[in-house]
Amino acid sequence: MRTDDDLHMGDIVELKKLHACGGNQWEVIRLGADIRTRCCQCGRVVMIPRRRFVRLIRARRSRSQHSEEEQ
Ligand SMILES: [Zn+2]
């Protein structure tokens, strides 16, 4: 079961949208009605409405993957 809306602070996600610098990996740094996310390539912080953000996710590289495997 996929829970695309299940975001956590510190998650690294790959978005379908490229940043102006060419990077497409973003770190989630704040959750809310708007997601605050930082471009992993240039460090720029942007805010994207949550519903729009989850639609833009192409892949996720959650740092908590290991703990899920242990269970
Ligand atoms: Zn960037």
N, CA, C, O and the ligand as a Tripos MOL2 file, in Angstrom:
@<TRIPOS>MOLECULE
protein
  285   283    72     0     0
PROTEIN
NO_CHARGES

@<TRIPOS>ATOM
      1 N           0.8380   -1.1990    0.0000 N.3       1 MET1
      2 CA          0.0000    0.0000    0.0000 C.3       1 MET1
      3 C           0.8740    1.2500    0.0000 C.2       1 MET1
      4 O           1.7530    1.4120    0.8470 O.2       1 MET1
      5 N           0.6200    2.1160   -0.9500 N.am      2 ARG2
      6 CA          1.4400    3.3180   -1.0550 C.3       2 ARG2
      7 C           0.7630    4.4790   -0.3520 C.2       2 ARG2
      8 O          -0.4390    4.7020   -0.4960 O.2       2 ARG2
      9 N           1.5390    5.1930    0.3900 N.am      3 THR3
     10 CA          1.0190    6.3850    1.0560 C.3       3 THR3
     11 C           1.8550    7.5650    0.5830 C.2       3 THR3
     12 O           2.8110    7.9830    1.2360 O.2       3 THR3
     13 N           1.4720    8.0770   -0.5500 N.am      4 ASP4
     14 CA          2.2410    9.1610   -1.1520 C.3       4 ASP4
     15 C           2.2300   10.4220   -0.3100 C.2       4 ASP4
     16 O           3.0990   11.2830   -0.4430 O.2       4 ASP4
     17 N           1.2380   10.5180    0.5550 N.am      5 ASP5
     18 CA          1.1270   11.7270    1.3450 C.3       5 ASP5
     19 C           1.9190   11.6200    2.6530 C.2       5 ASP5
     20 O           1.9120   12.5370    3.4740 O.2       5 ASP5
     21 N           2.5960   10.4890    2.8280 N.am      6 ASP6
     22 CA          3.3030   10.2450    4.0770 C.3       6 ASP6
     23 C           4.7170   10.8140    4.0020 C.2       6 ASP6
     24 O           5.6650   10.1110    3.6540 O.2       6 ASP6
     25 N           4.8390   12.0730    4.3280 N.am      7 LEU7
     26 CA          6.1350   12.7400    4.2450 C.3       7 LEU7
     27 C           6.7080   12.9480    5.6360 C.2       7 LEU7
     28 O           5.9740   13.1020    6.6130 O.2       7 LEU7
     29 N           8.0110   12.9510    5.7060 N.am      8 HIS8
     30 CA          8.6860   13.1760    6.9800 C.3       8 HIS8
     31 C           9.7840   14.2110    6.8010 C.2       8 HIS8
     32 O          10.3820   14.3220    5.7300 O.2       8 HIS8
     33 N          10.0360   14.9520    7.8400 N.am      9 MET9
     34 CA         11.1380   15.8990    7.7850 C.3       9 MET9
     35 C          12.4400   15.1390    7.5760 C.2       9 MET9
     36 O          12.6770   14.1100    8.2080 O.2       9 MET9
     37 N          13.2760   15.6520    6.6900 N.am     10 GLY10
     38 CA         14.5450   15.0050    6.4150 C.3      10 GLY10
     39 C          14.4930   14.0590    5.2340 C.2      10 GLY10
     40 O          15.5280   13.5740    4.7780 O.2      10 GLY10
     41 N          13.2840   13.7880    4.7280 N.am     11 ASP11
     42 CA         13.1720   12.9260    3.5510 C.3      11 ASP11
     43 C          13.8300   13.5930    2.3380 C.2      11 ASP11
     44 O          13.7350   14.8050    2.1450 O.2      11 ASP11
     45 N          14.4840   12.7850    1.5480 N.am     12 ILE12
     46 CA         15.0150   13.2580    0.2730 C.3      12 ILE12
     47 C          14.1040   12.7260   -0.8310 C.2      12 ILE12
     48 O          13.9190   11.5170   -0.9690 O.2      12 ILE12
     49 N          13.5480   13.6310   -1.6000 N.am     13 VAL13
     50 CA         12.6550   13.2050   -2.6660 C.3      13 VAL13
     51 C          13.1440   13.7320   -4.0050 C.2      13 VAL13
     52 O          13.7730   14.7860   -4.1020 O.2      13 VAL13
     53 N          12.8320   12.9610   -5.0220 N.am     14 GLU14
     54 CA         13.1700   13.3580   -6.3770 C.3      14 GLU14
     55 C          11.8910   13.8370   -7.0400 C.2      14 GLU14
     56 O          10.9150   13.0910   -7.1190 O.2      14 GLU14
     57 N          11.8880   15.0700   -7.5140 N.am     15 LEU15
     58 CA         10.6820   15.6420   -8.0990 C.3      15 LEU15
     59 C          10.7380   15.6290   -9.6190 C.2      15 LEU15
     60 O          11.8050   15.6280  -10.2310 O.2      15 LEU15
     61 N           9.5380   15.6200  -10.2030 N.am     16 LYS16
     62 CA          9.4510   15.6860  -11.6660 C.3      16 LYS16
     63 C           9.8730   17.0620  -12.1580 C.2      16 LYS16
     64 O          10.2210   17.2400  -13.3250 O.2      16 LYS16
     65 N           9.8370   18.0210  -11.2590 N.am     17 LYS17
     66 CA         10.1520   19.3970  -11.6120 C.3      17 LYS17
     67 C          11.6260   19.6790  -11.3230 C.2      17 LYS17
     68 O          12.1080   19.4350  -10.2170 O.2      17 LYS17
     69 N          12.3200   20.1830  -12.3070 N.am     18 LEU18
     70 CA         13.7140   20.5590  -12.1110 C.3      18 LEU18
     71 C          13.7970   21.9670  -11.5390 C.2      18 LEU18
     72 O          13.0320   22.8540  -11.9160 O.2      18 LEU18
     73 N          14.7290   22.1500  -10.6340 N.am     19 HIS19
     74 CA         14.9750   23.4920  -10.1410 C.3      19 HIS19
     75 C          15.7410   24.2940  -11.1960 C.2      19 HIS19
     76 O          16.2780   23.7270  -12.1470 O.2      19 HIS19
     77 N          15.7840   25.5810  -11.0250 N.am     20 ALA20
     78 CA         16.4900   26.4400  -11.9820 C.3      20 ALA20
     79 C          17.9560   26.0390  -12.1180 C.2      20 ALA20
     80 O          18.5640   26.2490  -13.1680 O.2      20 ALA20
     81 N          18.5260   25.4630  -11.0590 N.am     21 CYS21
     82 CA         19.9380   25.0730  -11.0890 C.3      21 CYS21
     83 C          20.1410   23.7260  -11.7630 C.2      21 CYS21
     84 O          21.2790   23.3130  -11.9870 O.2      21 CYS21
     85 N          19.0480   23.0290  -12.0910 N.am     22 GLY22
     86 CA         19.1620   21.7310  -12.7470 C.3      22 GLY22
     87 C          19.0210   20.5550  -11.7970 C.2      22 GLY22
     88 O          18.9680   19.4070  -12.2390 O.2      22 GLY22
     89 N          18.9590   20.8210  -10.5100 N.am     23 GLY23
     90 CA         18.8210   19.7430   -9.5350 C.3      23 GLY23
     91 C          17.3740   19.2700   -9.4480 C.2      23 GLY23
     92 O          16.4470   20.0500   -9.6630 O.2      23 GLY23
     93 N          17.1830   17.9760   -9.1290 N.am     24 ASN24
     94 CA         15.8120   17.4840   -8.9610 C.3      24 ASN24
     95 C          15.6550   16.7140   -7.6560 C.2      24 ASN24
     96 O          14.6600   16.0190   -7.4570 O.2      24 ASN24
     97 N          16.6340   16.8380   -6.7710 N.am     25 GLN25
     98 CA         16.5020   16.2070   -5.4550 C.3      25 GLN25
     99 C          16.3010   17.2760   -4.4020 C.2      25 GLN25
    100 O          17.0050   18.2850   -4.3630 O.2      25 GLN25
    101 N          15.3170   17.0250   -3.5480 N.am     26 TRP26
    102 CA         14.9180   18.0240   -2.5650 C.3      26 TRP26
    103 C          14.8130   17.3940   -1.1870 C.2      26 TRP26
    104 O          14.3680   16.2560   -1.0420 O.2      26 TRP26
    105 N          15.2240   18.1420   -0.1850 N.am     27 GLU27
    106 CA         15.1060   17.6650    1.1900 C.3      27 GLU27
    107 C          13.9270   18.3590    1.8550 C.2      27 GLU27
    108 O          13.8110   19.5830    1.8120 O.2      27 GLU27
    109 N          13.0570   17.5720    2.4680 N.am     28 VAL28
    110 CA         11.9050   18.1320    3.1830 C.3      28 VAL28
    111 C          12.3920   18.6940    4.5110 C.2      28 VAL28
    112 O          12.9270   17.9600    5.3420 O.2      28 VAL28
    113 N          12.2070   19.9960    4.7110 N.am     29 ILE29
    114 CA         12.6940   20.5770    5.9590 C.3      29 ILE29
    115 C          11.5680   21.0870    6.8570 C.2      29 ILE29
    116 O          11.7920   21.3680    8.0340 O.2      29 ILE29
    117 N          10.3630   21.2080    6.3090 N.am     30 ARG30
    118 CA          9.2440   21.5850    7.1660 C.3      30 ARG30
    119 C           7.9260   21.1260    6.5500 C.2      30 ARG30
    120 O           7.6950   21.2680    5.3490 O.2      30 ARG30
    121 N           7.0730   20.5740    7.4050 N.am     31 LEU31
    122 CA          5.7780   20.0700    6.9410 C.3      31 LEU31
    123 C           4.6620   20.9850    7.4030 C.2      31 LEU31
    124 O           4.7520   21.6280    8.4490 O.2      31 LEU31
    125 N           3.6050   21.0330    6.6000 N.am     32 GLY32
    126 CA          2.4450   21.8460    6.9430 C.3      32 GLY32
    127 C           1.5210   21.8850    5.7450 C.2      32 GLY32
    128 O           1.6020   21.0220    4.8710 O.2      32 GLY32
    129 N           0.6500   22.8670    5.6930 N.am     33 ALA33
    130 CA         -0.1990   23.0380    4.5130 C.3      33 ALA33
    131 C           0.6860   23.2870    3.2970 C.2      33 ALA33
    132 O           0.3700   22.8850    2.1770 O.2      33 ALA33
    133 N           1.7940   23.9550    3.5500 N.am     34 ASP34
    134 CA          2.8330   24.1110    2.5380 C.3      34 ASP34
    135 C           4.0610   23.3300    2.9800 C.2      34 ASP34
    136 O           4.4170   23.3100    4.1580 O.2      34 ASP34
    137 N           4.6960   22.6900    2.0140 N.am     35 ILE35
    138 CA          5.9290   21.9610    2.2940 C.3      35 ILE35
    139 C           7.1050   22.9000    2.0410 C.2      35 ILE35
    140 O           7.2060   23.5120    0.9780 O.2      35 ILE35
    141 N           7.9760   23.0050    3.0130 N.am     36 ARG36
    142 CA          9.2010   23.7700    2.7850 C.3      36 ARG36
    143 C          10.2970   22.7790    2.4420 C.2      36 ARG36
    144 O          10.5360   21.8280    3.1860 O.2      36 ARG36
    145 N          10.9530   22.9970    1.3320 N.am     37 THR37
    146 CA         11.9080   22.0170    0.8480 C.3      37 THR37
    147 C          13.1530   22.7290    0.3260 C.2      37 THR37
    148 O          13.0890   23.8480   -0.1840 O.2      37 THR37
    149 N          14.2740   22.0510    0.4700 N.am     38 ARG38
    150 CA         15.5440   22.6520    0.0730 C.3      38 ARG38
    151 C          16.1480   21.8770   -1.0850 C.2      38 ARG38
    152 O          16.2270   20.6480   -1.0530 O.2      38 ARG38
    153 N          16.5630   22.5900   -2.0830 N.am     39 CYS39
    154 CA         17.2330   21.9770   -3.2250 C.3      39 CYS39
    155 C          18.5730   21.4090   -2.7630 C.2      39 CYS39
    156 O          19.3940   22.1190   -2.1820 O.2      39 CYS39
    157 N          18.7820   20.1160   -3.0290 N.am     40 CYS40
    158 CA         20.0110   19.4700   -2.5610 C.3      40 CYS40
    159 C          21.2280   19.9590   -3.3330 C.2      40 CYS40
    160 O          22.3590   19.7970   -2.8750 O.2      40 CYS40
    161 N          21.0090   20.5440   -4.4770 N.am     41 GLN41
    162 CA         22.1370   20.9430   -5.3060 C.3      41 GLN41
    163 C          22.6390   22.3450   -4.9650 C.2      41 GLN41
    164 O          23.8410   22.5630   -4.8130 O.2      41 GLN41
    165 N          21.7060   23.2950   -4.8450 N.am     42 CYS42
    166 CA         22.1390   24.6780   -4.6190 C.3      42 CYS42
    167 C          21.7590   25.1970   -3.2330 C.2      42 CYS42
    168 O          22.2130   26.2680   -2.8320 O.2      42 CYS42
    169 N          20.9310   24.4520   -2.4980 N.am     43 GLY43
    170 CA         20.6140   24.8520   -1.1390 C.3      43 GLY43
    171 C          19.4960   25.8630   -1.0180 C.2      43 GLY43
    172 O          19.1980   26.3160    0.0880 O.2      43 GLY43
    173 N          18.8790   26.2250   -2.1050 N.am     44 ARG44
    174 CA         17.7900   27.2030   -2.0920 C.3      44 ARG44
    175 C          16.5330   26.5830   -1.4640 C.2      44 ARG44
    176 O          16.2050   25.4260   -1.7290 O.2      44 ARG44
    177 N          15.8500   27.3500   -0.6480 N.am     45 VAL45
    178 CA         14.6350   26.8640    0.0020 C.3      45 VAL45
    179 C          13.4060   27.4220   -0.7090 C.2      45 VAL45
    180 O          13.3220   28.6210   -0.9770 O.2      45 VAL45
    181 N          12.4630   26.5480   -1.0070 N.am     46 VAL46
    182 CA         11.2070   26.9810   -1.6220 C.3      46 VAL46
    183 C          10.0400   26.3670   -0.8510 C.2      46 VAL46
    184 O          10.1930   25.3600   -0.1590 O.2      46 VAL46
    185 N           8.8730   26.9960   -0.9880 N.am     47 MET47
    186 CA          7.6660   26.4460   -0.3960 C.3      47 MET47
    187 C           6.6950   26.0540   -1.5030 C.2      47 MET47
    188 O           6.4630   26.8130   -2.4440 O.2      47 MET47
    189 N           6.1390   24.8650   -1.3740 N.am     48 ILE48
    190 CA          5.2120   24.3360   -2.3690 C.3      48 ILE48
    191 C           3.9770   23.8290   -1.6310 C.2      48 ILE48
    192 O           4.1110   23.1210   -0.6330 O.2      48 ILE48
    193 N           2.7810   24.1750   -2.0990 N.am     49 PRO49
    194 CA          1.5630   23.6440   -1.4680 C.3      49 PRO49
    195 C           1.6200   22.1210   -1.4020 C.2      49 PRO49
    196 O           2.0120   21.4680   -2.3700 O.2      49 PRO49
    197 N           1.2290   21.5560   -0.2640 N.am     50 ARG50
    198 CA          1.3820   20.1220   -0.0300 C.3      50 ARG50
    199 C           0.7830   19.2560   -1.1440 C.2      50 ARG50
    200 O           1.4260   18.3110   -1.6020 O.2      50 ARG50
    201 N          -0.4150   19.5630   -1.5740 N.am     51 ARG51
    202 CA         -1.0740   18.7340   -2.5850 C.3      51 ARG51
    203 C          -0.3040   18.7600   -3.9020 C.2      51 ARG51
    204 O          -0.2400   17.7610   -4.6180 O.2      51 ARG51
    205 N           0.2770   19.9150   -4.2080 N.am     52 ARG52
    206 CA          1.0560   20.0190   -5.4350 C.3      52 ARG52
    207 C           2.3650   19.2430   -5.2930 C.2      52 ARG52
    208 O           2.8140   18.5680   -6.2190 O.2      52 ARG52
    209 N           2.9560   19.3580   -4.1170 N.am     53 PHE53
    210 CA          4.2410   18.7070   -3.8690 C.3      53 PHE53
    211 C           4.1450   17.1850   -4.0350 C.2      53 PHE53
    212 O           4.9860   16.5790   -4.7000 O.2      53 PHE53
    213 N           3.1190   16.5680   -3.4300 N.am     54 VAL54
    214 CA          3.0250   15.1080   -3.4810 C.3      54 VAL54
    215 C           2.8040   14.6260   -4.9150 C.2      54 VAL54
    216 O           3.1890   13.5100   -5.2640 O.2      54 VAL54
    217 N           2.1930   15.4580   -5.7340 N.am     55 ARG55
    218 CA          2.0070   15.0790   -7.1380 C.3      55 ARG55
    219 C           3.3110   15.1650   -7.9220 C.2      55 ARG55
    220 O           3.4660   14.5190   -8.9580 O.2      55 ARG55
    221 N           4.2300   15.9540   -7.4290 N.am     56 LEU56
    222 CA          5.4910   16.1530   -8.1430 C.3      56 LEU56
    223 C           6.5290   15.0860   -7.8080 C.2      56 LEU56
    224 O           7.5630   14.9870   -8.4680 O.2      56 LEU56
    225 N           6.2470   14.2940   -6.7850 N.am     57 ILE57
    226 CA          7.2450   13.3100   -6.3480 C.3      57 ILE57
    227 C           7.3840   12.1850   -7.3630 C.2      57 ILE57
    228 O           6.4060   11.5390   -7.7390 O.2      57 ILE57
    229 N           8.6040   11.9690   -7.7900 N.am     58 ARG58
    230 CA          8.8800   10.8720   -8.7130 C.3      58 ARG58
    231 C           9.4560    9.6800   -7.9400 C.2      58 ARG58
    232 O           9.0850    8.5360   -8.2010 O.2      58 ARG58
    233 N          10.3290    9.9340   -7.0220 N.am     59 ALA59
    234 CA         10.9360    8.8790   -6.2230 C.3      59 ALA59
    235 C          11.3090    9.4530   -4.8730 C.2      59 ALA59
    236 O          11.5400   10.6540   -4.7340 O.2      59 ALA59
    237 N          11.3630    8.5860   -3.8860 N.am     60 ARG60
    238 CA         11.7520    9.0540   -2.5640 C.3      60 ARG60
    239 C          12.9190    8.2330   -2.0290 C.2      60 ARG60
    240 O          13.0230    7.0300   -2.2660 O.2      60 ARG60
    241 N          13.7660    8.9030   -1.3230 N.am     61 ARG61
    242 CA         14.9200    8.2500   -0.7170 C.3      61 ARG61
    243 C          14.8780    8.5430    0.7680 C.2      61 ARG61
    244 O          15.6920    9.2940    1.3060 O.2      61 ARG61
    245 N          13.9040    7.9240    1.4090 N.am     62 SER62
    246 CA         13.7070    8.1990    2.8200 C.3      62 SER62
    247 C          14.8770    7.6760    3.6430 C.2      62 SER62
    248 O          15.3820    6.5790    3.4050 O.2      62 SER62
    249 N          15.2890    8.4660    4.5930 N.am     63 ARG63
    250 CA         16.3960    8.0430    5.4600 C.3      63 ARG63
    251 C          15.9510    6.9990    6.4730 C.2      63 ARG63
    252 O          16.7890    6.3610    7.1110 O.2      63 ARG63
    253 N          14.6390    6.8160    6.6300 N.am     64 SER64
    254 CA         14.1410    5.8810    7.6310 C.3      64 SER64
    255 C          13.8700    4.5100    7.0270 C.2      64 SER64
    256 O          13.1830    3.6870    7.6320 O.2      64 SER64
    257 N          14.4100    4.2640    5.8290 N.am     65 GLN65
    258 CA         14.1530    3.0170    5.1420 C.3      65 GLN65
    259 C          14.6560    1.8070    5.9350 C.2      65 GLN65
    260 O          14.0160    0.7560    5.9420 O.2      65 GLN65
    261 N          15.7970    1.9610    6.5980 N.am     66 HIS66
    262 CA         16.3800    0.8300    7.3140 C.3      66 HIS66
    263 C          15.4820    0.3440    8.4400 C.2      66 HIS66
    264 O          15.3130   -0.8620    8.6220 O.2      66 HIS66
    265 N          14.9080    1.2640    9.1910 N.am     67 SER67
    266 CA         14.0880    0.8530   10.3170 C.3      67 SER67
    267 C          12.8320    0.1180    9.8450 C.2      67 SER67
    268 O          12.3060   -0.7360   10.5590 O.2      67 SER67
    269 N          12.3510    0.4510    8.6360 N.am     68 GLU68
    270 CA         11.1920   -0.2470    8.1050 C.3      68 GLU68
    271 C          11.5410   -1.6890    7.7480 C.2      68 GLU68
    272 O          10.7220   -2.5960    7.9000 O.2      68 GLU68
    273 N          12.7810   -1.8880    7.2670 N.am     69 GLU69
    274 CA         13.1880   -3.2430    6.8930 C.3      69 GLU69
    275 C          13.3780   -4.1360    8.1030 C.2      69 GLU69
    276 O          13.1900   -5.3490    8.0170 O.2      69 GLU69
    277 N          13.7460   -3.5510    9.2240 N.am     70 GLU70
    278 CA         14.0160   -4.3370   10.4080 C.3      70 GLU70
    279 C          12.7380   -4.9140   11.0200 C.2      70 GLU70
    280 O          12.7870   -5.9230   11.7230 O.2      70 GLU70
    281 N          11.6170   -4.2890   10.7600 N.am     71 GLN71
    282 CA         10.3850   -4.7140   11.4110 C.3      71 GLN71
    283 C           9.7130   -5.9160   10.7820 C.2      71 GLN71
    284 O           8.6650   -6.3560   11.2560 O.2      71 GLN71
    285 ZN         18.6740   24.2970   -6.9660 Zn       72 ZN72
@<TRIPOS>BOND
     1     1     2 1
     2     2     3 1
     3     3     4 2
     4     3     5 am
     5     5     6 1
     6     6     7 1
     7     7     8 2
     8     7     9 am
     9     9    10 1
    10    10    11 1
    11    11    12 2
    12    11    13 am
    13    13    14 1
    14    14    15 1
    15    15    16 2
    16    15    17 am
    17    17    18 1
    18    18    19 1
    19    19    20 2
    20    19    21 am
    21    21    22 1
    22    22    23 1
    23    23    24 2
    24    23    25 am
    25    25    26 1
    26    26    27 1
    27    27    28 2
    28    27    29 am
    29    29    30 1
    30    30    31 1
    31    31    32 2
    32    31    33 am
    33    33    34 1
    34    34    35 1
    35    35    36 2
    36    35    37 am
    37    37    38 1
    38    38    39 1
    39    39    40 2
    40    39    41 am
    41    41    42 1
    42    42    43 1
    43    43    44 2
    44    43    45 am
    45    45    46 1
    46    46    47 1
    47    47    48 2
    48    47    49 am
    49    49    50 1
    50    50    51 1
    51    51    52 2
    52    51    53 am
    53    53    54 1
    54    54    55 1
    55    55    56 2
    56    55    57 am
    57    57    58 1
    58    58    59 1
    59    59    60 2
    60    59    61 am
    61    61    62 1
    62    62    63 1
    63    63    64 2
    64    63    65 am
    65    65    66 1
    66    66    67 1
    67    67    68 2
    68    67    69 am
    69    69    70 1
    70    70    71 1
    71    71    72 2
    72    71    73 am
    73    73    74 1
    74    74    75 1
    75    75    76 2
    76    75    77 am
    77    77    78 1
    78    78    79 1
    79    79    80 2
    80    79    81 am
    81    81    82 1
    82    82    83 1
    83    83    84 2
    84    83    85 am
    85    85    86 1
    86    86    87 1
    87    87    88 2
    88    87    89 am
    89    89    90 1
    90    90    91 1
    91    91    92 2
    92    91    93 am
    93    93    94 1
    94    94    95 1
    95    95    96 2
    96    95    97 am
    97    97    98 1
    98    98    99 1
    99    99   100 2
   100    99   101 am
   101   101   102 1
   102   102   103 1
   103   103   104 2
   104   103   105 am
   105   105   106 1
   106   106   107 1
   107   107   108 2
   108   107   109 am
   109   109   110 1
   110   110   111 1
   111   111   112 2
   112   111   113 am
   113   113   114 1
   114   114   115 1
   115   115   116 2
   116   115   117 am
   117   117   118 1
   118   118   119 1
   119   119   120 2
   120   119   121 am
   121   121   122 1
   122   122   123 1
   123   123   124 2
   124   123   125 am
   125   125   126 1
   126   126   127 1
   127   127   128 2
   128   127   129 am
   129   129   130 1
   130   130   131 1
   131   131   132 2
   132   131   133 am
   133   133   134 1
   134   134   135 1
   135   135   136 2
   136   135   137 am
   137   137   138 1
   138   138   139 1
   139   139   140 2
   140   139   141 am
   141   141   142 1
   142   142   143 1
   143   143   144 2
   144   143   145 am
   145   145   146 1
   146   146   147 1
   147   147   148 2
   148   147   149 am
   149   149   150 1
   150   150   151 1
   151   151   152 2
   152   151   153 am
   153   153   154 1
   154   154   155 1
   155   155   156 2
   156   155   157 am
   157   157   158 1
   158   158   159 1
   159   159   160 2
   160   159   161 am
   161   161   162 1
   162   162   163 1
   163   163   164 2
   164   163   165 am
   165   165   166 1
   166   166   167 1
   167   167   168 2
   168   167   169 am
   169   169   170 1
   170   170   171 1
   171   171   172 2
   172   171   173 am
   173   173   174 1
   174   174   175 1
   175   175   176 2
   176   175   177 am
   177   177   178 1
   178   178   179 1
   179   179   180 2
   180   179   181 am
   181   181   182 1
   182   182   183 1
   183   183   184 2
   184   183   185 am
   185   185   186 1
   186   186   187 1
   187   187   188 2
   188   187   189 am
   189   189   190 1
   190   190   191 1
   191   191   192 2
   192   191   193 am
   193   193   194 1
   194   194   195 1
   195   195   196 2
   196   195   197 am
   197   197   198 1
   198   198   199 1
   199   199   200 2
   200   199   201 am
   201   201   202 1
   202   202   203 1
   203   203   204 2
   204   203   205 am
   205   205   206 1
   206   206   207 1
   207   207   208 2
   208   207   209 am
   209   209   210 1
   210   210   211 1
   211   211   212 2
   212   211   213 am
   213   213   214 1
   214   214   215 1
   215   215   216 2
   216   215   217 am
   217   217   218 1
   218   218   219 1
   219   219   220 2
   220   219   221 am
   221   221   222 1
   222   222   223 1
   223   223   224 2
   224   223   225 am
   225   225   226 1
   226   226   227 1
   227   227   228 2
   228   227   229 am
   229   229   230 1
   230   230   231 1
   231   231   232 2
   232   231   233 am
   233   233   234 1
   234   234   235 1
   235   235   236 2
   236   235   237 am
   237   237   238 1
   238   238   239 1
   239   239   240 2
   240   239   241 am
   241   241   242 1
   242   242   243 1
   243   243   244 2
   244   243   245 am
   245   245   246 1
   246   246   247 1
   247   247   248 2
   248   247   249 am
   249   249   250 1
   250   250   251 1
   251   251   252 2
   252   251   253 am
   253   253   254 1
   254   254   255 1
   255   255   256 2
   256   255   257 am
   257   257   258 1
   258   258   259 1
   259   259   260 2
   260   259   261 am
   261   261   262 1
   262   262   263 1
   263   263   264 2
   264   263   265 am
   265   265   266 1
   266   266   267 1
   267   267   268 2
   268   267   269 am
   269   269   270 1
   270   270   271 1
   271   271   272 2
   272   271   273 am
   273   273   274 1
   274   274   275 1
   275   275   276 2
   276   275   277 am
   277   277   278 1
   278   278   279 1
   279   279   280 2
   280   279   281 am
   281   281   282 1
   282   282   283 1
   283   283   284 2
@<TRIPOS>SUBSTRUCTURE
     1 MET1         2 RESIDUE 1 A MET
     2 ARG2         6 RESIDUE 1 A ARG
     3 THR3        10 RESIDUE 1 A THR
     4 ASP4        14 RESIDUE 1 A ASP
     5 ASP5        18 RESIDUE 1 A ASP
     6 ASP6        22 RESIDUE 1 A ASP
     7 LEU7        26 RESIDUE 1 A LEU
     8 HIS8        30 RESIDUE 1 A HIS
     9 MET9        34 RESIDUE 1 A MET
    10 GLY10       38 RESIDUE 1 A GLY
    11 ASP11       42 RESIDUE 1 A ASP
    12 ILE12       46 RESIDUE 1 A ILE
    13 VAL13       50 RESIDUE 1 A VAL
    14 GLU14       54 RESIDUE 1 A GLU
    15 LEU15       58 RESIDUE 1 A LEU
    16 LYS16       62 RESIDUE 1 A LYS
    17 LYS17       66 RESIDUE 1 A LYS
    18 LEU18       70 RESIDUE 1 A LEU
    19 HIS19       74 RESIDUE 1 A HIS
    20 ALA20       78 RESIDUE 1 A ALA
    21 CYS21       82 RESIDUE 1 A CYS
    22 GLY22       86 RESIDUE 1 A GLY
    23 GLY23       90 RESIDUE 1 A GLY
    24 ASN24       94 RESIDUE 1 A ASN
    25 GLN25       98 RESIDUE 1 A GLN
    26 TRP26      102 RESIDUE 1 A TRP
    27 GLU27      106 RESIDUE 1 A GLU
    28 VAL28      110 RESIDUE 1 A VAL
    29 ILE29      114 RESIDUE 1 A ILE
    30 ARG30      118 RESIDUE 1 A ARG
    31 LEU31      122 RESIDUE 1 A LEU
    32 GLY32      126 RESIDUE 1 A GLY
    33 ALA33      130 RESIDUE 1 A ALA
    34 ASP34      134 RESIDUE 1 A ASP
    35 ILE35      138 RESIDUE 1 A ILE
    36 ARG36      142 RESIDUE 1 A ARG
    37 THR37      146 RESIDUE 1 A THR
    38 ARG38      150 RESIDUE 1 A ARG
    39 CYS39      154 RESIDUE 1 A CYS
    40 CYS40      158 RESIDUE 1 A CYS
    41 GLN41      162 RESIDUE 1 A GLN
    42 CYS42      166 RESIDUE 1 A CYS
    43 GLY43      170 RESIDUE 1 A GLY
    44 ARG44      174 RESIDUE 1 A ARG
    45 VAL45      178 RESIDUE 1 A VAL
    46 VAL46      182 RESIDUE 1 A VAL
    47 MET47      186 RESIDUE 1 A MET
    48 ILE48      190 RESIDUE 1 A ILE
    49 PRO49      194 RESIDUE 1 A PRO
    50 ARG50      198 RESIDUE 1 A ARG
    51 ARG51      202 RESIDUE 1 A ARG
    52 ARG52      206 RESIDUE 1 A ARG
    53 PHE53      210 RESIDUE 1 A PHE
    54 VAL54      214 RESIDUE 1 A VAL
    55 ARG55      218 RESIDUE 1 A ARG
    56 LEU56      222 RESIDUE 1 A LEU
    57 ILE57      226 RESIDUE 1 A ILE
    58 ARG58      230 RESIDUE 1 A ARG
    59 ALA59      234 RESIDUE 1 A ALA
    60 ARG60      238 RESIDUE 1 A ARG
    61 ARG61      242 RESIDUE 1 A ARG
    62 SER62      246 RESIDUE 1 A SER
    63 ARG63      250 RESIDUE 1 A ARG
    64 SER64      254 RESIDUE 1 A SER
    65 GLN65      258 RESIDUE 1 A GLN
    66 HIS66      262 RESIDUE 1 A HIS
    67 SER67      266 RESIDUE 1 A SER
    68 GLU68      270 RESIDUE 1 A GLU
    69 GLU69      274 RESIDUE 1 A GLU
    70 GLU70      278 RESIDUE 1 A GLU
    71 GLN71      282 RESIDUE 1 A GLN
    72 ZN72       285 GROUP 0 **** ****
